[in-house]
């Protein structure tokens, strides 16, 4: 019994591919290298200028620890809010057809391109003490969101949730709906099919979206400082602490930047099989 016949000219095809990859036009190579340097050199500069000898002491300082702790807690809470609200929203966009669905999708993705400061102003106009909803929350429940830790979570959720919705909607569209239809024929309700069939199918997409949302919430600056302010221990997250430390303690700013850089690298490593795979 013999194996499959070799493909005629297979070696020539592989050799041609190697030669085509080796022939890089200089007109494309030079700007590509400049672009690579433009993106990488600032990160190299951050690593070179980092105070490695005093890194442990900087990380142990009360200011850095407060900002780090608040950032981790608020980003995690914002991710939980995004999961609670974003997964049903993604299912609505992917599995149902209703008038204005394209408009709703555009509105959902608007925070991706909206300047974060504008998002913070919009949150103030709606959830501030004199805002459309904020005045009712204040008078009925004595709830005030601006310039509080809860306000940080709200601001981070506003900018992070679209990342989760887009990721989960893409996973839902890629999932075969026949599994849900088969569950329905067996007597499962739509909610049961969603919990028992759909969620396990799109679990990788939900996980990827949650990681992206968490990373985006961790690095949020504009909406947070506009809506929640910059109060140490209460609303000062790591990006805000970096901004403040640049004026008084540059080494602390570099240390906080290194922490954010490490988190970003960890996110890319965690998502490499989904987002960074190459043929």
N, C-alpha and C positions, 0 to 999 in steps of 0.2 A: 504494500500500500504506500503510495507516494503522497507527498504534501502538495499544496497548491503550486501551480506553475508560476514562475516569477513573471512579473510585469515587464514586458519588453521596454527597454529604454529607461528602466527605473533608476539606474545609476546616473544616467545622463540628466534625468529630471532633478534628482537630488543635487547633482553638481551644479546644474543651472540655477537652482534656488540659492545655493551657497554663493555663487558668483554674483547673482542679482542683489543679495544682501550686502556683499562686500563693496559694490559700486555705489558709493554715497556721493551725490553731487556736492561739490564744495559750496555752491550757493545755498544748499539746504543745511549742510553740516555746520557752517559757521554760525548762522542765527540760532540753530538748535543748541549749540554749545553755550552761546551767550544767554539764551533763555534758561538753560539748565543752571548756569552760574548765578543768574539773577534770582532763581528760586532757592538755591542751595546755600549760597554764600552767607546770607543773613543768619541762617540756622547754624552754620559753622562758626560765624562770629559770636553767636550766643554761647556756643560750647567753649570757644577759646577764652572768652572774657568771663566765664563763670568762676565764682570764688570757690573753687573746689576745696581749698584748705579749710574754709570756714562754713562749708555747706551744711554739715550736721548741726552746727550751732544756729545757723539761719533758719533751718527747718524746725528747730526746736523753740524758736522765739514765739512769744504769745501772739504777736500780730499775724505772723505767717500761719500759725496753727488755727487761729480763729477764722481767717479767710479761707483756709483749706477745708476746715470742718464745715463751715457754712456752705461753701461751694458744693461739696460732695452731697450734703443733705438736701440742699435745694435742687440740685440737678437730678437726684434720685426721685424726689417728690414730683418734680416736673415731668419726669419720664413716666411715673405712675399715672399722673393725670393724663398724659398723652396716650398711654395705653388704654385707659378707661374710656376716653372719649374718641380717640383716633381710630381704634380698630373697628368699632361699629360704623364710624363715618366712612372708612375705607371700604367696608362691606357694602354700604349703601351706594357708593359710587361705582363699585365694580359689579354688583350683582342685581341692581335694580335699574329700571328705566323710568324716569319721571321728567316732566317738563322743566327745563332750566338746568339740567344736570351739568352741561358744559359750563354754565355760569357758576354753579356751585363749585365745580372743580377749580375754576380759575380763582375764585375767592379763597378757596382752601390753600392754594399755592401762592397767593399774593404775599404772605409774610416772607417768602423766600427771597423776593426781589425788593420788598419794601425796606427802606432804610430803618434800622432798628430804633433810631431816635424818634422817627415818625410813629412807629408802633407804640413807643412809650407815651407819646403825646396822646395818641388815640385811646390808649388804656386809661389815661388820666381823665379824658373827656367822658368816658363811659363809666369807669369804676371809681373815680375820685369822689370826694365828699359831696361835690355839687354836680357830679356826672349823672348821666341818664339812669344808670342802675345804681351807682354808688350812693346817691342820696336816699334811695329806698332801703338799701342795705344798712345805712347808718341810722335811719329813723326807725326802722322796724326791728332790726336785730343788733344795733350798735356795733356793726362790723365795719371796720375801716381797713382798706387794703393798701393804699399808697403809703410808702415809707415804712413798711413793715416787712418782716421775713416772709409772710404770706404773699406780700406783693412781689417779692423776688421770685417766688414759685410761679405766680401768675404771669409775670413778664417772661420768664424762661419757657413756660409752657406755650405761650403765644408764638414764640419764634421757633420752638423745637418740634411742635406737633406736626407741621407739614412734612417734615422729613419722615416721620413714622407713617403718616397717611399715604404718602407716595410709595414707600417701600411695600406696605401691606397691600395696597391696591394693585401694584404690579404682581405681587405673589398670588393674589386672588384671581387675576386675569389669566395667569399662567397655569393655575390649578384646573384640573379637569372637572367641570361641573356635573359630569355624569355620576360621580360618587354621591353627590348630594341628592341627585334625582333618584338614585337607587335607594338611598336611605328614606326618601319620601315615599317610595312605592312600598317600603316595608312598614310604613305607618308612623315614621318619625315626623314630628312637627318641624317647622322651619328652624325654630330656635334650637331644638335638639340636634338637628343635622348640623347646625352651625357649631354647637359646642363639641359634638362627638366626632364630626367628620371634617368640617372646614378648618377649624382651628388647628388640629394636628397636621393637616396638609400644608398650611401656610406658616407653621411654626418657625421655620428658618427665616422667612421674610419678616415675621414679627420681631424675632430676635435681632436681625440686622437693623430694622427700623428703630428698635428701642436703643440700640447702641449708638446709632447716629443721632437720635434725639438727645440722649444723655450727653454726648460729646458737644453737641450744639448748645445745650443748656449750660454746660460747664463753662463754655467760652463766651457766653452772652455778656455784652457790655452796654450797648446803647439804650435798649429798652429798660434794662435794669436800673441804670443810673437816672433815667428820666422818670420812671414810675415809682421806684423804691428808694432812690437816693443812695448815699454813700456813707452809711453810719457803721463804724467798726463794731463787730460783734453782733450786729442786727441785720444789716443789708449789704455789708461790704464783702463781696465775693472776690475770688482771686483776680479776675481781670480788673476790677475796680481797685484792688489793692496794688496791682502793678502800676496802674495809672497814678495813684497817689504816691507810691514809693519812689517813682522816678524823680520826684522833686526833693525828697528828703533822704532816702536811703536806696541808692541805685543797686547796691548788692542784693538787697531784699527783693527788688524788682526783678533782677536777673534770676534769683532762686525761684520765685513764683513763676516766671516765664519757663524755666526748665521743667517745673512740675507740669505745666500745661502742655509743653512739648512732649514730655514722656507719655502723658495721657493720649495725645493725638497719635503718637506712634503706636501705642497699645491698641487703639481703635483700628488703625490701618492693619495691624497684624491680625487682629481678631476677625476682620472682614476680608482678608486677602483671598479666601477661596470664593467669595461671592462677588466681590467688586474688583479685585486686582488680578484675576486669573487671565492668563494669556494663552492663545492657541499654540 
